[in-house]
Amino acid sequence: MRRWLVSGPTADIDGRLAEVFGRGKLAATQVDAKTFPYYRFVDLFKASDTYFATRQNVVALDSQHDDEGLNTIVHSKPSRWVSRRMKRSQNLAWPVGPGTEIFLPVDRFWLSYGDHLVVRLRYASEMDVAVLEVAAETAAIAEDVLKRLDEQSVAQSIYRNRLLEFVAESGVMDEHGNVERQGAPRLRFKAEDRVDDADIVIDEQIRQMLWRNVIDLHHRREILKAHRVPVRRGVLLYGPPGTGKTFACRYLCSKLPDVTRIVVTGTAMLRVNAIFALARLLQPSLVIFEDVDLVFGSREVNLYSSVLGDLLDQMDGLRPYEDIGFILTTNAIDRMEAAIKDRPGRISQCIYFGPPKAELRRRYLQHYLRHYETVGLDLDGLVAAADGTTQAFLKEWVHRSVQIATERAGDGGLGGGLQSEDFHLAMAEMKAFSEGTTGRIIGFHVR
């Protein structure tokens, strides 16, 4: 396949298209078009390139024509206001992985002279969408090619089985602080920070619940489908801040490498329909909504009641055979809408994450202390002193104690290992100015 930019025997784009079909047949050419979310651009580009890679007499032409669709270019006379002279297409950076991007032209034509076929893919920045257009000799051919490219782009998607983050960009405001334009949703790749079984300290009952309702459901989905068990399931993780809900989600993501995992936070949750459309496209998929009480609170005080309705509709609309699971996390289950948390058809399992009991606190401390010399530590005393603390507090407590130990040693070392007194000083410092309810700020005595 040859690739031309703007050079060639014909300098106008409509003239170049006429060469493909022959000027006598151009008027009878059928053009089909379909609009896709912006993030489909790379997948559609790769699918189109692959489709024409083995065909003969194909030219890839990069020429930008923002003001006219393919149907207008093929069937209408040039406007006096719009030039059809070929001009070099802008190349735009597109993410294809965590910290990785490629540059692609925002307007490309594939001209297949042998098949009398033209495919055009462009990024329409004003609408933030990808537009795929096909011109062929008959409507049936145009429709078939467009369908093939769509299906191929989904099957070979760069997003499939990846860890993704659905975020909302900041909106545009005027000088008075009023929102002129809402922030556009963006799909990003997240770097996978793998969490293995040895990396997570968790109550065994909670681990079993996570396994049953999330991991096993995906690993054995074909078997369960054969026994008429729906493989879509909703799980709600709730409890005070710092008790391990987000870390548990990272653990689940690590256990499901063959699933598309989509993390949604903040105002991006307002794009419920777009999120579930993406999950359906890339299933099997797992959607994680973090801190859902910020958006999906009780409808009596909810500023986003229409979005809440969208979420309920999407939950109810999932078919039993759809490989889509979702996890919701919240620090304030009492503020959540009852229609979400209290209906088994929507949430199949609620799991409480609270301050760890003594045995779990011991395991946490042993886990965080595994890299240090601890001969001088009274571990039983530390476990008792940490009663009521959260997992996040225990982690910070160890780090603060190590810092104090290096100060005590004075030579950059740990002075023969960590001492219980290092932890007593760290505890007193961390509890300073945190009497009463303010103790929750640092996760101490969250009860």
C-alpha positions as CSV (number, residue, x, y, z in Angstrom):
1,M,0.0,0.0,0.0
2,R,1.4,3.3,-1.0
3,R,1.0,6.4,1.1
4,W,0.7,9.9,-0.5
5,L,0.4,13.1,1.3
6,V,-0.7,16.0,-0.8
7,S,1.3,15.4,-4.0
8,G,0.2,13.6,-7.1
9,P,-1.4,14.1,-10.5
10,T,-4.6,15.6,-9.1
11,A,-4.3,18.4,-6.6
12,D,-8.0,18.5,-5.5
13,I,-9.5,15.8,-3.2
14,D,-12.7,15.5,-5.2
15,G,-10.7,14.9,-8.3
16,R,-8.7,12.2,-6.6
17,L,-11.9,10.4,-5.5
18,A,-13.2,10.6,-9.0
19,E,-10.2,8.8,-10.2
20,V,-11.1,5.8,-7.9
21,F,-14.7,5.4,-9.2
22,G,-14.5,7.0,-12.7
23,R,-16.2,10.3,-13.2
24,G,-19.2,8.6,-14.9
25,K,-20.0,6.5,-11.8
26,L,-19.2,9.1,-9.1
27,A,-22.8,10.4,-8.9
28,A,-24.1,6.8,-8.2
29,T,-21.6,6.2,-5.4
30,Q,-23.1,5.4,-1.9
31,V,-21.6,7.0,1.2
32,D,-22.2,5.6,4.7
33,A,-20.9,7.4,7.8
34,K,-20.9,6.6,11.5
35,T,-19.8,8.7,14.5
36,F,-17.8,7.1,17.4
37,P,-16.5,8.4,20.8
38,Y,-13.1,10.1,20.3
39,Y,-11.2,7.3,22.0
40,R,-12.2,4.9,19.3
41,F,-10.0,6.8,16.8
42,V,-6.8,4.7,17.2
43,D,-8.7,1.4,17.1
44,L,-10.5,2.5,13.9
45,F,-7.3,3.8,12.3
46,K,-5.5,0.5,13.0
47,A,-8.5,-1.6,11.7
48,S,-8.6,0.5,8.5
49,D,-4.9,0.2,7.9
50,T,-5.1,-3.6,8.5
51,Y,-8.1,-4.0,6.1
52,F,-6.2,-2.4,3.2
53,A,-2.7,-3.8,4.0
54,T,-3.0,-6.8,1.7
55,R,-5.0,-5.2,-1.1
56,Q,-3.4,-4.0,-4.4
57,N,-3.7,-0.5,-5.9
58,V,-4.4,1.2,-2.6
59,V,-3.2,4.7,-1.7
60,A,-3.3,6.1,1.8
61,L,-3.8,9.9,1.5
62,D,-3.5,12.3,4.4
63,S,-5.3,15.5,3.6
64,Q,-7.3,17.6,6.0
65,H,-10.8,18.9,5.1
66,D,-12.6,19.9,8.3
67,D,-15.5,21.7,6.6
68,E,-16.9,18.9,4.5
69,G,-18.0,15.3,5.0
70,L,-17.2,12.6,2.5
71,N,-20.7,12.6,1.1
72,T,-20.5,16.3,0.3
73,I,-17.1,15.9,-1.3
74,V,-18.3,13.1,-3.5
75,H,-21.7,14.5,-4.5
76,S,-21.7,18.2,-4.2
77,K,-19.9,20.9,-6.3
78,P,-17.2,22.8,-4.5
79,S,-18.4,25.8,-2.5
80,R,-16.8,29.2,-3.2
81,W,-16.1,29.4,0.5
82,V,-14.4,26.0,0.9
83,S,-11.3,24.9,-0.9
84,R,-10.9,21.3,-1.9
85,R,-7.2,21.7,-2.6
86,M,-5.3,19.0,-0.8
87,K,-3.5,20.2,2.3
88,R,-1.3,18.3,4.7
89,S,-3.2,16.8,7.7
90,Q,-2.3,17.7,11.2
91,N,-0.8,14.8,13.3
92,L,-2.2,14.4,16.8
93,A,-0.8,12.5,19.7
94,W,-2.9,9.6,20.9
95,P,-2.2,7.5,24.1
96,V,-1.8,3.8,23.4
97,G,-0.5,2.7,26.9
98,P,0.6,4.1,30.2
99,G,3.1,6.9,29.3
100,T,3.1,5.8,25.6
101,E,1.6,7.7,22.6
102,I,1.7,7.7,18.8
103,F,1.1,10.5,16.3
104,L,-1.6,9.9,13.7
105,P,-3.1,12.2,11.0
106,V,-6.5,13.6,12.0
107,D,-7.8,13.1,8.5
108,R,-6.9,10.1,6.3
109,F,-8.4,8.7,3.1
110,W,-7.7,5.1,1.9
111,L,-8.3,5.0,-1.8
112,S,-8.7,1.4,-3.2
113,Y,-8.7,1.7,-7.0
114,G,-9.1,-2.0,-7.6
115,D,-12.2,-2.3,-5.4
116,H,-13.6,1.2,-6.3
117,L,-13.7,1.9,-2.6
118,V,-12.9,4.9,-0.4
119,V,-12.6,4.9,3.4
120,R,-12.1,8.0,5.4
121,L,-11.4,8.4,9.1
122,R,-11.2,11.8,10.7
123,Y,-11.2,13.3,14.1
124,A,-13.8,16.1,14.4
125,S,-12.4,18.2,17.1
126,E,-15.3,20.6,17.4
127,M,-17.5,17.6,18.4
128,D,-14.7,15.5,20.0
129,V,-15.7,12.5,18.0
130,A,-14.2,10.1,15.4
131,V,-16.0,9.9,12.1
132,L,-15.7,6.8,9.8
133,E,-17.0,7.2,6.3
134,V,-17.1,4.7,3.5
135,A,-17.9,5.4,-0.2
136,A,-18.6,2.4,-2.4
137,E,-20.4,1.5,-5.6
138,T,-23.4,0.1,-3.8
139,A,-25.1,0.7,-0.4
140,A,-24.6,-3.0,0.6
141,I,-20.8,-2.8,0.1
142,A,-20.5,0.5,2.0
143,E,-22.5,-0.9,4.9
144,D,-20.6,-4.1,5.0
145,V,-17.2,-2.4,5.0
146,L,-18.2,0.0,7.7
147,K,-19.5,-2.9,9.8
148,R,-16.3,-4.9,9.3
149,L,-14.1,-2.0,10.3
150,D,-16.2,-1.4,13.4
151,E,-16.1,-5.0,14.5
152,Q,-12.4,-5.4,13.8
153,S,-11.6,-2.3,15.8
154,V,-13.5,-3.6,18.8
155,A,-11.9,-7.1,18.6
156,Q,-8.4,-5.7,18.4
157,S,-8.9,-2.7,20.7
158,I,-5.9,-1.2,22.4
159,Y,-8.0,-0.8,25.5
160,R,-9.1,-4.5,25.8
161,N,-7.9,-6.2,29.0
162,R,-6.1,-3.1,30.2
163,L,-6.4,-1.0,33.4
164,L,-8.2,2.2,32.4
165,E,-9.2,5.4,34.1
166,F,-12.3,7.4,33.1
167,V,-11.8,11.0,34.1
168,A,-13.4,14.4,33.4
169,E,-11.2,17.3,32.3
170,S,-11.7,20.7,33.9
171,G,-14.4,22.8,32.3
172,V,-13.8,26.2,30.8
173,M,-14.9,29.2,32.9
174,D,-15.5,32.8,32.1
175,E,-14.0,35.7,34.1
176,H,-16.9,35.6,36.6
177,G,-16.2,31.9,37.5
178,N,-19.2,30.6,35.6
179,V,-18.8,27.4,33.6
180,E,-18.9,28.1,29.9
181,R,-18.2,24.5,28.8
182,Q,-18.3,21.3,30.8
183,G,-15.1,19.3,30.9
184,A,-14.9,16.6,28.3
185,P,-14.6,12.9,29.5
186,R,-11.3,11.3,28.9
187,L,-10.2,7.7,28.8
188,R,-6.6,7.1,30.1
189,F,-4.4,4.2,30.7
190,K,-3.4,3.5,34.3
191,A,-0.1,2.1,35.2
192,E,-0.7,-1.3,36.8
193,D,0.8,-1.4,40.3
194,R,0.4,-5.1,40.8
195,V,-0.8,-6.3,44.2
196,D,-0.3,-10.0,44.8
197,D,-1.6,-12.2,47.7
198,A,1.6,-11.6,49.6
199,D,1.2,-7.9,49.3
200,I,-2.2,-7.5,50.9
201,V,-3.1,-8.0,54.5
202,I,-6.8,-8.5,54.8
203,D,-9.4,-10.3,56.9
204,E,-9.8,-13.8,55.6
205,Q,-13.6,-13.5,55.5
206,I,-13.4,-10.4,53.4
207,R,-10.9,-12.1,51.1
208,Q,-13.3,-14.9,50.5
209,M,-16.2,-12.6,49.8
210,L,-14.1,-10.7,47.2
211,W,-13.0,-13.9,45.6
212,R,-16.5,-15.3,45.4
213,N,-18.2,-12.1,44.1
214,V,-15.5,-10.8,41.8
215,I,-12.5,-13.0,41.0
216,D,-14.2,-16.4,40.8
217,L,-17.1,-14.9,38.9
218,H,-14.8,-13.9,36.1
219,H,-12.5,-16.9,36.2
220,R,-15.3,-19.4,35.9
221,R,-17.8,-17.3,34.0
222,E,-18.4,-19.9,31.2
223,I,-19.1,-22.6,33.7
224,L,-21.4,-20.4,35.7
225,K,-23.2,-19.3,32.5
226,A,-23.8,-23.0,31.6
227,H,-25.5,-23.4,35.0
228,R,-27.6,-20.2,34.4
229,V,-25.8,-18.2,37.0
230,P,-25.7,-14.5,36.0
231,V,-22.1,-13.3,35.7
232,R,-22.9,-9.6,36.3
233,R,-22.7,-8.7,40.0
234,G,-22.5,-5.5,42.0
235,V,-20.3,-5.2,45.2
236,L,-20.3,-2.3,47.6
237,L,-17.2,-1.8,49.8
238,Y,-17.9,0.6,52.7
239,G,-16.2,1.8,55.9
240,P,-14.1,4.6,57.3
241,P,-11.3,6.3,55.3
242,G,-8.0,4.5,55.3
243,T,-9.4,1.0,56.0
244,G,-8.2,-0.6,52.7
245,K,-11.0,-0.2,50.2
246,T,-9.0,1.3,47.4
247,F,-6.1,-1.1,48.1
248,A,-8.6,-4.0,47.8
249,C,-9.7,-2.7,44.4
250,R,-6.1,-2.6,43.3
251,Y,-5.7,-6.2,44.5
252,L,-8.8,-7.2,42.5
253,C,-7.5,-5.5,39.4
254,S,-4.2,-7.5,39.7
255,K,-6.1,-10.8,39.9
256,L,-8.1,-10.1,36.7
257,P,-5.5,-9.5,33.9
258,D,-7.9,-10.9,31.3
259,V,-10.6,-8.3,32.1
260,T,-10.9,-4.7,31.1
261,R,-10.9,-2.8,34.3
262,I,-12.3,0.8,34.4
263,V,-11.7,3.0,37.4
264,V,-14.1,6.0,37.7
265,T,-13.7,8.8,40.2
266,G,-15.1,12.3,40.9
267,T,-17.3,14.1,38.4
268,A,-16.5,11.5,35.7
269,M,-19.2,9.4,37.4
270,L,-21.7,11.9,35.9
271,R,-21.0,10.2,32.5
272,V,-22.8,7.0,33.6
273,N,-24.2,6.1,30.1
274,A,-20.8,6.6,28.4
275,I,-19.1,4.5,31.1
276,F,-21.4,1.5,30.7
277,A,-21.2,1.8,26.9
278,L,-17.5,1.4,27.2
279,A,-17.8,-1.5,29.6
280,R,-20.2,-3.3,27.2
281,L,-17.9,-2.6,24.3
282,L,-14.8,-4.2,26.0
283,Q,-16.4,-6.9,28.1
284,P,-15.6,-8.9,30.0
285,S,-15.1,-5.8,32.1
286,L,-15.1,-4.6,35.7
287,V,-16.1,-1.0,36.5
288,I,-14.9,0.5,39.8
289,F,-16.8,3.6,41.1
290,E,-14.8,5.2,43.9
291,D,-16.5,7.4,46.6
292,V,-19.9,7.0,45.1
293,D,-21.6,9.0,47.9
294,L,-20.2,12.2,46.3
295,V,-22.5,11.7,43.3
296,F,-25.0,9.0,44.1
297,G,-26.2,10.2,47.5
298,S,-29.7,9.9,48.8
299,R,-32.1,11.4,46.2
300,E,-33.6,13.8,48.8
301,V,-30.4,15.8,48.9
302,N,-28.9,14.7,45.5
303,L,-27.9,17.5,43.1
304,Y,-27.5,14.9,40.4
305,S,-30.8,13.1,40.5
306,S,-31.0,12.6,36.7
307,V,-27.5,10.9,36.8
308,L,-28.7,8.7,39.7
309,G,-31.6,7.6,37.5
310,D,-29.1,6.8,34.7
311,L,-27.1,4.6,37.1
312,L,-30.2,2.7,38.3
313,D,-31.3,2.2,34.7
314,Q,-27.9,0.9,33.7
315,M,-27.8,-1.5,36.6
316,D,-31.3,-2.8,35.8
317,G,-30.6,-2.9,32.1
318,L,-27.6,-5.3,32.4
319,R,-28.4,-8.7,30.9
320,P,-27.6,-11.9,32.8
321,Y,-25.2,-12.9,30.0
322,E,-23.3,-9.6,29.9
323,D,-19.8,-10.0,31.4
324,I,-19.9,-6.7,33.3
325,G,-19.3,-6.4,37.0
326,F,-19.1,-3.3,39.1
327,I,-17.6,-2.3,42.5
328,L,-18.8,0.7,44.4
329,T,-16.8,2.2,47.3
330,T,-17.9,4.7,49.9
331,N,-16.8,6.2,53.2
332,A,-20.4,7.1,54.1
333,I,-22.9,4.4,53.4
334,D,-25.6,6.2,55.3
335,R,-25.5,9.0,52.7
336,M,-26.0,6.7,49.8
337,E,-29.3,6.3,47.9
338,A,-31.2,3.3,49.3
339,A,-32.3,2.2,45.9
340,I,-28.7,1.3,45.2
341,K,-27.5,-0.3,48.4
342,D,-30.7,-2.0,49.6
343,R,-31.8,-3.8,46.4
344,P,-30.1,-7.2,45.8
345,G,-30.6,-7.1,42.1
346,R,-28.3,-4.1,41.9
347,I,-25.9,-4.8,44.8
348,S,-25.3,-8.5,45.5
349,Q,-22.9,-8.1,48.4
350,C,-22.0,-5.3,50.8
351,I,-18.6,-5.7,52.5
352,Y,-17.6,-3.7,55.5
353,F,-14.0,-2.5,55.9
354,G,-13.4,-1.3,59.4
355,P,-10.4,-0.8,61.8
356,P,-8.5,-4.1,62.1
357,K,-8.8,-6.2,65.2
358,A,-5.7,-7.3,67.2
359,E,-4.6,-10.2,65.1
360,L,-5.0,-8.3,61.9
361,R,-3.1,-5.3,63.4
362,R,-0.3,-7.7,64.2
363,R,-0.2,-9.0,60.6
364,Y,-0.2,-5.4,59.3
365,L,2.7,-4.4,61.5
366,Q,4.7,-7.5,60.6
367,H,4.0,-6.8,56.9
368,Y,5.2,-3.2,57.1
369,L,8.2,-4.1,59.3
370,R,9.5,-6.9,57.2
371,H,12.3,-4.8,55.8
372,Y,13.7,-3.7,59.2
373,E,15.6,-5.0,62.2
374,T,12.9,-5.5,64.9
375,V,14.7,-7.4,67.7
376,G,14.2,-4.4,70.1
377,L,10.4,-4.2,69.5
378,D,7.7,-5.2,71.9
379,L,5.2,-6.2,69.2
380,D,2.5,-7.2,71.6
381,G,2.7,-3.7,73.2
382,L,2.5,-2.0,69.8
383,V,-0.5,-4.1,68.8
384,A,-2.3,-3.1,72.0
385,A,-1.3,0.6,71.6
386,A,-2.7,0.7,68.1
387,D,-6.2,-0.4,69.1
388,G,-8.8,1.5,67.1
389,T,-6.4,2.6,64.4
390,T,-6.9,2.2,60.7
391,Q,-4.7,0.4,58.2
392,A,-3.5,3.7,56.8
393,F,-2.5,4.9,60.3
394,L,-0.5,1.7,60.9
395,K,1.5,2.2,57.7
396,E,2.2,5.9,58.5
397,W,3.1,4.9,62.1
398,V,5.8,2.6,60.8
399,H,7.2,5.2,58.4
400,R,7.2,7.9,61.1
401,S,9.0,5.5,63.5
402,V,11.7,4.7,61.0
403,Q,12.2,8.4,60.4
404,I,12.6,9.0,64.2
405,A,15.0,6.0,64.4
406,T,17.3,7.5,61.7
407,E,17.3,10.8,63.7
408,R,18.2,8.9,66.8
409,A,21.1,7.1,65.1
410,G,22.4,10.3,63.6
411,D,24.5,8.4,60.9
412,G,21.7,7.7,58.4
413,G,21.2,4.2,59.8
414,L,18.7,2.8,62.3
415,G,20.9,2.6,65.4
416,G,20.9,-1.2,65.7
417,G,17.3,-1.5,64.6
418,L,13.9,-0.1,65.5
419,Q,13.1,0.4,69.1
420,S,9.7,0.5,70.9
421,E,10.5,4.0,72.1
422,D,10.7,5.1,68.4
423,F,7.0,4.0,68.1
424,H,6.0,5.6,71.3
425,L,7.4,9.0,70.2
426,A,5.8,8.6,66.7
427,M,2.4,7.8,68.3
428,A,2.5,10.8,70.6
429,E,3.5,13.1,67.7
430,M,0.7,11.7,65.4
431,K,-1.9,12.0,68.1
432,A,-1.0,15.6,69.0
433,F,-3.8,18.1,68.3
434,S,-6.2,15.3,67.5
435,E,-8.5,15.1,70.4
436,G,-12.1,14.1,70.1
437,T,-13.6,13.8,66.6
438,T,-10.5,15.4,65.0
439,G,-8.8,12.1,65.6
440,R,-10.5,10.8,62.5
441,I,-8.2,13.1,60.4
442,I,-5.3,10.8,61.0
443,G,-7.3,7.6,61.4
444,F,-6.9,7.1,65.1
445,H,-9.7,5.6,67.1
446,V,-12.2,6.0,64.2
447,R,-14.9,4.4,66.3
